[in-house]
Structures are given as structure tokens and as C-alpha cells.
Amino acid sequence: MNDKTELKRVEERFRKISEGFLRFSANPLENLNQLTALCGELLGGVCALYNRLDQGMLCSWGMWNTPPGYNPKDKPEGHLCYDVIRQAKDELLVIRNLPETLYAQTDPNVLSYSLQTYIGKAVKLGKETVGSLCVVYQKDFVPSKEDRWMMEIIASAIAVEEKRNRAEENQRKINQTLQILIRASPLAIGAIDLEGKVQTWNPAAERMFGWSEKNEFRTILELAKQNKPMPHGELRVKRKDGSVIDIEISRALLRDPDGKIQGIMAMHSDITERKLAEEASKRVEETLKESEQRYRSLTESAITGVYLIQENLFQYVNPVLASIFGYGVDEIVNKLGPLNLTAPEDRDVVSENIRRRVEGETAHIRYSFKGLRKDGQRIDIEVHGARVEYNGKPAIIGTLLDITERKRAE
């Protein structure tokens, strides 16, 4: 063969490889078949295969011109392609005179299809061998240097498609996991594309809104198209049955790998019960505040001292009580306790009576004791107190009267 003929043959082979690459689809598995067929045609074999291990079995993922009855899935031991994968060598494996080798007994395809020559190439992703590309012949065949180059080029292309297939498979697994999480989520989750078509609407969304699909996103669709931030916060919305619920909503833009906006995803949480509880708590708080104001007005206009004791400190005293002992209100509240206003000789009595009420031995008590004013003067005091709960803790509330003048008259 002269140089011009050889050059033309090489150009023709590279043209076929280029055309094969141009016919690639988005599906890497389809491309594996195309590359396997291209290898078989260019190397003039009777059959070509791309085999790889899958769950412990040797499986043909790419097949060209396979004979009737060919088994594409088999135990790997003894197969030529399995040895190519297992040995993981960079160079081609060429075996001639197959009927005279051990493979005639271990590889069922050798005698079944009268194979004479096997050419195999390990397909690698980095250092990992993922499969084997092979071409077989029913005649003796010695691959040329050009044949070897062609097979290595195609094996490299298969490795690229394997890598893409892995990436897509990983993405599919991620998407499946996300779908499981979205369906199981207690939060209502929905997503739409830029045309307003609902892409995701999980069971929690169906329960929350009463619709199998509901496009409540349209009010923010224009924001997404303008690439503006998505609003977050609380909304009051109407369900399918007409009832109104309060929801907390968080939205985000969905983008493709190039950053282009594809749609919107939103998560909704039903906060109706929380809002009702907040409103009820607010009403109770307002009622308590009104009651406190009325009580404070009443006690501060009273002619007797009024007090609230908790944890041995005055939490509240009215101006009358403070005046009886010669203090200002601010000098007593949260600073002094009942024993500070009691003469030393009566402190045991006062302390015991406080204990009895706090511990629930008696609900109400009335008694008198010697009080101690700020200036050190002793006065006669009569108290009437009762046990109450204040901020979830036991306390004593009561009235106090200066009976010094009455005692002197007696």
C-alpha cells in the first residue's frame, strides 16, 4: 500500500470518528453504543463490545453486531473482558489463536462464535478501570499501529461518556433524594417555572391549601423575571374551601448551571395556631394590664398599706405602706424584705408566718407585730395576708395597718 493510499485511509477513519462524535445525543448510554459500533466498524471486526462490572456481573453496556443468542450479562470469571478490567493495563491486550488458549474453556463466547482473535482495551477514569472495550474476529488479525491509535481514541471517548453518565446518575440520585424529602416534608413546598406552570406541589401543600395544584406564585413571578429579591414573611391566604389561614413563606429563585433563572420555589408553614395563640396571649396580657392598672389605682388610693412578697422580697408596696415605715416606694421594692421592716424581737414570728403561707400550711393569716421604721422607731403593725401564685411561683399578698395609736389608747 503506497503512502497516498494509507493517508487517505487514515483521513477516512478520522472523518468517521468526527461524524460519530457529531451524532452524539444527550444520553451517555446511547453514545456508548455509538462508540462501540464505531470501534467495531473501523477495526473491521465481526463484533464489538463495551463491558463493565455491575453488581458483580459482567454486563455489555455497548454492543455492535452481536450474534443471535448472545448473553449480555454473565458471571465475570473466565471472560476475556474481565481479565482486561482486572489487570487494568494501559496497553491493548491482543490474543490470537483463541481456540488454543485457556479461554476456549473459560470464556463461553470463544467456541460458541468461532472466535480467533481478541483485541481489548481497558477504559479508565483516572486510575480507576471502569470497563473494557473489545473487538473480536473469526480470523487471525494483527492490529496495526493505526488500529491501536483508533481504539485508544475511542476508549478515551468512552471514558468521557462514563464520567458524564456518573455525574448524571449522581444528579439523579440527588434529585430522587430531594423529591423524597420534599414529599415527606411537613412544610408545604411548591415550585413553578417562568411560564407559571406548577413543577412541584408536595402533599403538605395539598393539605395546607386544599388544592392538588395551586399557582399562588403569580404575584411574585414578575419579580423573578426581573431578577429581584424574593419577599419573605407572613401572609394571610384563602384555602380552596374558603377558610383563611396564616402562613409564613420563604421563596427562592431556581437557576440553571449558567445562573439563568428557571423558576421559583417556595416553602410555606401554617402558623394559624401560633397566630391565634399570640392574639389570645395579647388579649390576656391586655386584660391583665387593665386589671393591674385598676388594682394599682385601687391600692395606691387605699388608706391601708398593700404589699406583695415573693422569695422574701417586696415585689410591690403601695405609697401608704412605704410611708408607714418612712421609706419611698423605690427604696423598698426588690430591695427590702419583710424582716427588714420588723423589730428584732418579732422577726421569728414574722418569718414563721411567712413560711406557713408560702408552704401552704394556711391560706390566710392575721396577726400583729412590732415594726421598725427607717428612723429606727418601733411601731405596732397589724397584717392580713394570703397565699397566691405570681409568675408561676408562690407569693403572699395582703394589707398592713399601723395600729400604734390604737395600742396606746388600749
BANUBA-203502 format. One line per field, with one value per residue (C-alpha): x, y, z; residue in one letter; residue number from 0. Coordinates in nm, 2 decimals. Layout:
! BANUBA-203502
u <- X,... $
v <- Y,... $
w <- Z,... $
residuo <- A,... $
num <- NUM,... $
END
This chain:
! BANUBA-203502
u <- 0.00,0.16,0.17,-0.11,-0.35,-0.25,-0.30,-0.64,-0.74,-0.63,-0.83,-1.13,-1.11,-1.08,-1.37,-1.59,-1.47,-1.56,-1.90,-1.96,-1.89,-2.13,-2.41,-2.38,-2.71,-2.77,-2.79,-2.44,-2.56,-2.67,-2.33,-2.15,-2.33,-2.24,-1.87,-1.87,-2.02,-1.77,-1.48,-1.60,-1.65,-1.31,-1.12,-1.31,-1.42,-1.71,-1.84,-1.75,-1.85,-1.81,-1.83,-1.83,-1.89,-2.23,-2.34,-2.09,-2.19,-2.01,-2.26,-2.24,-2.34,-2.23,-2.29,-2.23,-2.31,-2.37,-2.47,-2.81,-2.83,-2.55,-2.58,-2.51,-2.50,-2.29,-2.06,-1.73,-1.48,-1.31,-1.42,-1.15,-1.30,-1.30,-0.93,-0.88,-1.06,-0.89,-0.54,-0.60,-0.31,-0.27,-0.17,-0.40,-0.45,-0.42,-0.48,-0.46,-0.54,-0.81,-0.92,-0.58,-0.58,-0.73,-1.01,-1.16,-1.27,-1.34,-1.50,-1.82,-1.81,-1.48,-1.60,-1.97,-1.89,-1.57,-1.35,-0.99,-0.86,-0.94,-0.83,-0.92,-0.85,-0.92,-1.13,-1.02,-1.14,-0.82,-0.66,-0.99,-1.06,-1.44,-1.47,-1.32,-1.37,-1.31,-1.33,-1.33,-1.25,-1.32,-0.99,-0.63,-0.58,-0.28,-0.37,-0.16,-0.02,-0.31,-0.56,-0.42,-0.45,-0.81,-0.90,-0.73,-0.91,-1.24,-1.17,-1.09,-1.42,-1.60,-1.43,-1.57,-1.92,-1.88,-1.78,-2.08,-2.30,-2.17,-2.24,-2.59,-2.65,-2.53,-2.75,-3.05,-2.98,-2.96,-3.29,-3.46,-3.34,-3.47,-3.80,-3.83,-3.75,-3.99,-4.27,-4.21,-4.16,-4.42,-4.37,-4.58,-4.33,-4.41,-4.22,-4.32,-4.14,-4.13,-4.45,-4.63,-4.67,-4.65,-4.35,-4.36,-4.65,-4.60,-4.86,-4.82,-4.91,-5.22,-5.33,-5.25,-5.42,-5.68,-5.57,-5.39,-5.21,-5.24,-5.05,-5.02,-4.69,-4.81,-4.79,-4.41,-4.35,-4.26,-4.01,-3.84,-3.83,-3.67,-3.42,-3.54,-3.51,-3.79,-4.01,-4.03,-4.26,-4.62,-4.93,-5.30,-5.43,-5.76,-5.79,-5.99,-6.28,-6.28,-6.13,-5.85,-5.51,-5.19,-4.87,-4.51,-4.34,-3.99,-3.91,-3.60,-3.51,-3.43,-3.14,-2.97,-2.59,-2.53,-2.72,-3.02,-3.35,-3.57,-3.85,-3.94,-3.95,-4.14,-4.18,-4.49,-4.55,-4.90,-4.88,-5.25,-5.25,-4.94,-5.11,-5.43,-5.22,-5.04,-5.37,-5.51,-5.20,-5.21,-5.58,-5.49,-5.19,-5.41,-5.67,-5.41,-5.26,-5.60,-5.66,-5.32,-5.38,-5.72,-5.56,-5.27,-5.52,-5.72,-5.42,-5.25,-5.56,-5.62,-5.58,-5.40,-5.07,-5.08,-4.79,-4.68,-4.40,-4.21,-3.88,-3.85,-3.86,-4.13,-4.23,-4.49,-4.58,-4.82,-4.73,-4.92,-4.71,-4.39,-4.50,-4.58,-4.22,-4.07,-3.94,-4.01,-4.16,-3.84,-3.64,-3.84,-3.95,-3.70,-3.46,-3.60,-3.79,-4.04,-3.77,-3.61,-3.92,-3.96,-3.82,-3.56,-3.78,-4.06,-3.86,-3.90,-4.28,-4.30,-4.06,-4.27,-4.60,-4.45,-4.32,-4.66,-4.84,-4.57,-4.57,-4.94,-5.00,-5.25,-5.41,-5.49,-5.35,-5.39,-5.16,-4.97,-4.60,-4.36,-4.24,-3.92,-3.92,-3.63,-3.55,-3.53,-3.87,-4.08,-4.44,-4.73,-4.84,-5.14,-5.12,-5.37,-5.21,-5.30,-5.10,-5.12,-4.94,-4.74,-4.54,-4.57,-4.43,-4.58,-4.62,-4.81,-5.04,-5.20,-5.28,-5.09,-5.22,-5.04,-5.22,-4.97,-5.22,-5.48,-5.24,-5.15,-5.52,-5.57 $
v <- 0.00,0.34,0.64,0.83,0.53,0.50,0.87,0.86,0.56,0.74,1.05,0.84,0.69,1.02,1.16,0.87,0.94,1.30,1.22,0.98,1.24,1.48,1.23,1.21,1.26,1.39,1.03,0.90,0.54,0.58,0.74,0.43,0.21,0.45,0.45,0.07,0.04,0.29,0.09,-0.24,-0.08,0.10,-0.21,-0.45,-0.69,-0.93,-0.80,-0.52,-0.48,-0.24,-0.44,-0.33,-0.47,-0.40,-0.55,-0.83,-0.92,-0.86,-0.65,-0.53,-0.17,-0.11,-0.37,-0.39,-0.68,-0.92,-1.27,-1.42,-1.57,-1.36,-1.32,-0.96,-1.03,-1.31,-1.40,-1.24,-1.52,-1.66,-1.39,-1.21,-0.87,-0.94,-1.00,-0.67,-0.49,-0.68,-0.64,-0.27,-0.23,0.08,-0.11,-0.32,-0.68,-0.88,-1.26,-1.47,-1.84,-1.83,-2.19,-2.30,-2.09,-2.15,-1.90,-2.17,-2.34,-2.04,-1.78,-1.93,-1.69,-1.82,-2.16,-2.07,-1.80,-1.94,-1.65,-1.65,-1.31,-1.08,-0.71,-0.54,-0.20,-0.10,0.21,0.42,0.72,0.85,0.55,0.35,0.10,0.11,-0.12,-0.28,-0.21,-0.51,-0.61,-0.98,-1.16,-1.50,-1.49,-1.42,-1.05,-0.84,-0.47,-0.20,0.10,0.30,0.04,0.08,0.46,0.44,0.20,0.42,0.73,0.56,0.42,0.77,0.90,0.62,0.73,1.08,0.94,0.72,1.03,1.22,0.92,0.90,1.27,1.24,0.93,1.11,1.40,1.16,1.02,1.36,1.46,1.14,1.21,1.57,1.45,1.21,1.48,1.73,1.48,1.38,1.74,1.88,2.22,2.30,2.32,2.43,2.54,2.69,2.78,3.12,3.04,2.99,2.61,2.42,2.19,2.08,2.07,1.83,1.65,1.91,2.19,1.99,1.96,2.32,2.49,2.22,2.22,1.94,2.22,2.59,2.87,3.12,3.24,3.46,3.78,3.73,3.59,3.93,3.99,3.67,3.77,4.10,3.91,4.10,3.95,3.73,3.85,3.66,3.69,3.62,3.62,3.55,3.34,3.17,2.79,2.61,2.58,2.95,2.93,3.17,3.06,3.24,3.12,3.20,3.19,3.18,3.20,3.14,3.16,2.84,2.88,2.65,2.58,2.90,3.11,3.17,3.19,2.89,2.94,2.99,2.76,2.85,2.69,2.76,2.69,2.71,2.94,2.99,2.82,3.03,3.35,3.26,3.18,3.51,3.70,3.52,3.59,3.95,3.98,3.81,4.05,4.35,4.22,4.16,4.50,4.66,4.46,4.56,4.93,4.91,4.72,4.97,5.26,5.10,5.02,5.35,5.53,5.30,5.41,5.09,4.95,4.69,4.45,4.16,3.94,3.67,3.50,3.72,4.04,4.30,4.28,4.56,4.80,5.10,5.45,5.41,5.11,5.29,5.60,5.39,5.28,5.61,5.49,5.58,5.30,5.27,5.21,4.90,4.72,4.45,4.58,4.51,4.21,4.19,4.12,4.45,4.62,4.40,4.47,4.21,4.06,3.97,3.85,3.49,3.52,3.71,3.46,3.16,3.31,3.38,3.02,2.87,3.07,3.00,2.63,2.61,2.52,2.80,3.01,3.32,3.47,3.78,3.88,4.18,4.25,4.53,4.71,4.90,5.23,5.37,5.61,5.32,5.40,5.09,5.09,4.84,4.67,4.45,4.24,4.03,3.81,3.53,3.29,3.34,3.23,3.51,3.45,3.08,3.09,3.11,3.46,3.65,3.94,4.14,4.46,4.62,4.87,5.10,5.03,5.22,5.48,5.22,5.02,5.33,5.40,5.05 $
w <- 0.00,-0.11,0.12,-0.05,-0.01,0.35,0.42,0.25,0.47,0.79,0.68,0.61,0.96,1.13,0.93,1.06,1.42,1.38,1.23,1.51,1.77,1.60,1.62,2.00,2.19,2.54,2.66,2.75,2.74,2.37,2.30,2.45,2.19,1.91,2.01,2.04,1.69,1.56,1.70,1.55,1.21,1.20,1.31,1.08,1.35,1.35,1.68,1.93,2.29,2.58,2.90,3.26,3.60,3.75,4.08,4.05,3.69,3.36,3.16,2.80,2.80,2.44,2.17,1.80,1.56,1.84,1.71,1.79,2.14,2.28,2.66,2.76,3.13,3.28,3.57,3.51,3.59,3.29,3.04,2.84,2.91,3.29,3.27,3.09,3.36,3.64,3.50,3.43,3.19,2.97,2.66,2.44,2.51,2.18,2.20,1.88,1.82,2.09,2.04,2.15,2.47,2.81,2.72,2.50,2.82,3.04,2.80,2.65,2.36,2.21,2.08,2.05,1.79,1.65,1.76,1.66,1.77,2.06,2.10,2.43,2.59,2.95,2.99,3.28,3.48,3.63,3.80,3.82,3.55,3.48,3.18,2.87,2.50,2.27,1.91,1.81,1.49,1.33,1.16,1.26,1.29,1.39,1.47,1.31,1.49,1.34,1.47,1.82,1.80,1.69,1.97,2.23,2.10,2.12,2.46,2.58,2.44,2.62,2.94,2.89,2.84,3.15,3.35,3.22,3.30,3.65,3.70,3.57,3.78,4.09,4.00,3.95,4.30,4.45,4.27,4.39,4.75,4.73,4.59,4.88,5.13,4.96,4.96,5.33,5.44,5.69,5.52,5.21,4.92,4.57,4.26,3.92,3.60,3.44,3.25,3.57,3.54,3.87,3.87,4.24,4.48,4.77,4.99,5.27,5.02,4.91,5.28,5.36,5.06,4.97,4.61,4.43,4.25,4.31,4.15,4.43,4.29,4.01,4.23,4.25,3.90,3.76,4.04,3.94,3.57,3.68,3.89,4.21,4.56,4.67,4.96,5.28,5.57,5.69,5.47,5.52,5.24,5.15,5.11,4.85,5.09,5.16,5.51,5.59,5.73,5.83,5.67,5.69,5.35,5.22,4.85,4.64,4.27,4.08,3.84,3.58,3.59,3.39,3.65,3.44,3.63,3.56,3.82,4.18,4.48,4.80,5.14,5.35,5.71,5.86,6.16,6.21,6.56,6.65,6.54,6.73,7.04,7.00,6.97,7.27,7.47,7.36,7.48,7.81,7.85,7.78,8.02,8.29,8.23,8.26,8.58,8.71,8.64,8.82,9.11,9.13,9.12,9.40,9.62,9.57,9.68,9.97,10.33,10.43,10.32,10.04,9.96,9.75,9.89,9.69,9.78,10.09,9.89,9.84,9.48,9.53,9.80,9.78,9.89,10.21,10.32,10.23,10.42,10.73,10.75,10.65,10.31,9.95,9.73,9.52,9.84,9.93,9.61,9.51,9.78,10.12,10.27,10.55,10.81,10.73,10.85,11.16,11.51,11.60,11.88,11.64,11.34,11.43,11.44,11.11,10.94,11.07,10.95,10.61,10.58,10.68,10.40,10.13,10.20,10.20,10.57,10.59,10.32,10.52,10.84,11.05,11.32,11.47,11.53,11.62,11.30,11.25,11.07,10.87,11.15,11.40,11.57,11.67,11.56,11.61,11.29,11.20,10.88,10.69,10.42,10.18,9.96,9.58,9.26,9.10,8.78,8.84,9.20,9.55,9.69,9.96,9.90,10.18,10.37,10.65,10.91,11.16,11.49,11.71,11.82,11.89,12.10,12.30,12.36,12.48 $
residuo <- M,N,D,K,T,E,L,K,R,V,E,E,R,F,R,K,I,S,E,G,F,L,R,F,S,A,N,P,L,E,N,L,N,Q,L,T,A,L,C,G,E,L,L,G,G,V,C,A,L,Y,N,R,L,D,Q,G,M,L,C,S,W,G,M,W,N,T,P,P,G,Y,N,P,K,D,K,P,E,G,H,L,C,Y,D,V,I,R,Q,A,K,D,E,L,L,V,I,R,N,L,P,E,T,L,Y,A,Q,T,D,P,N,V,L,S,Y,S,L,Q,T,Y,I,G,K,A,V,K,L,G,K,E,T,V,G,S,L,C,V,V,Y,Q,K,D,F,V,P,S,K,E,D,R,W,M,M,E,I,I,A,S,A,I,A,V,E,E,K,R,N,R,A,E,E,N,Q,R,K,I,N,Q,T,L,Q,I,L,I,R,A,S,P,L,A,I,G,A,I,D,L,E,G,K,V,Q,T,W,N,P,A,A,E,R,M,F,G,W,S,E,K,N,E,F,R,T,I,L,E,L,A,K,Q,N,K,P,M,P,H,G,E,L,R,V,K,R,K,D,G,S,V,I,D,I,E,I,S,R,A,L,L,R,D,P,D,G,K,I,Q,G,I,M,A,M,H,S,D,I,T,E,R,K,L,A,E,E,A,S,K,R,V,E,E,T,L,K,E,S,E,Q,R,Y,R,S,L,T,E,S,A,I,T,G,V,Y,L,I,Q,E,N,L,F,Q,Y,V,N,P,V,L,A,S,I,F,G,Y,G,V,D,E,I,V,N,K,L,G,P,L,N,L,T,A,P,E,D,R,D,V,V,S,E,N,I,R,R,R,V,E,G,E,T,A,H,I,R,Y,S,F,K,G,L,R,K,D,G,Q,R,I,D,I,E,V,H,G,A,R,V,E,Y,N,G,K,P,A,I,I,G,T,L,L,D,I,T,E,R,K,R,A,E $
num <- 0,1,2,3,4,5,6,7,8,9,10,11,12,13,14,15,16,17,18,19,20,21,22,23,24,25,26,27,28,29,30,31,32,33,34,35,36,37,38,39,40,41,42,43,44,45,46,47,48,49,50,51,52,53,54,55,56,57,58,59,60,61,62,63,64,65,66,67,68,69,70,71,72,73,74,75,76,77,78,79,80,81,82,83,84,85,86,87,88,89,90,91,92,93,94,95,96,97,98,99,100,101,102,103,104,105,106,107,108,109,110,111,112,113,114,115,116,117,118,119,120,121,122,123,124,125,126,127,128,129,130,131,132,133,134,135,136,137,138,139,140,141,142,143,144,145,146,147,148,149,150,151,152,153,154,155,156,157,158,159,160,161,162,163,164,165,166,167,168,169,170,171,172,173,174,175,176,177,178,179,180,181,182,183,184,185,186,187,188,189,190,191,192,193,194,195,196,197,198,199,200,201,202,203,204,205,206,207,208,209,210,211,212,213,214,215,216,217,218,219,220,221,222,223,224,225,226,227,228,229,230,231,232,233,234,235,236,237,238,239,240,241,242,243,244,245,246,247,248,249,250,251,252,253,254,255,256,257,258,259,260,261,262,263,264,265,266,267,268,269,270,271,272,273,274,275,276,277,278,279,280,281,282,283,284,285,286,287,288,289,290,291,292,293,294,295,296,297,298,299,300,301,302,303,304,305,306,307,308,309,310,311,312,313,314,315,316,317,318,319,320,321,322,323,324,325,326,327,328,329,330,331,332,333,334,335,336,337,338,339,340,341,342,343,344,345,346,347,348,349,350,351,352,353,354,355,356,357,358,359,360,361,362,363,364,365,366,367,368,369,370,371,372,373,374,375,376,377,378,379,380,381,382,383,384,385,386,387,388,389,390,391,392,393,394,395,396,397,398,399,400,401,402,403,404,405,406,407,408,409 $
END
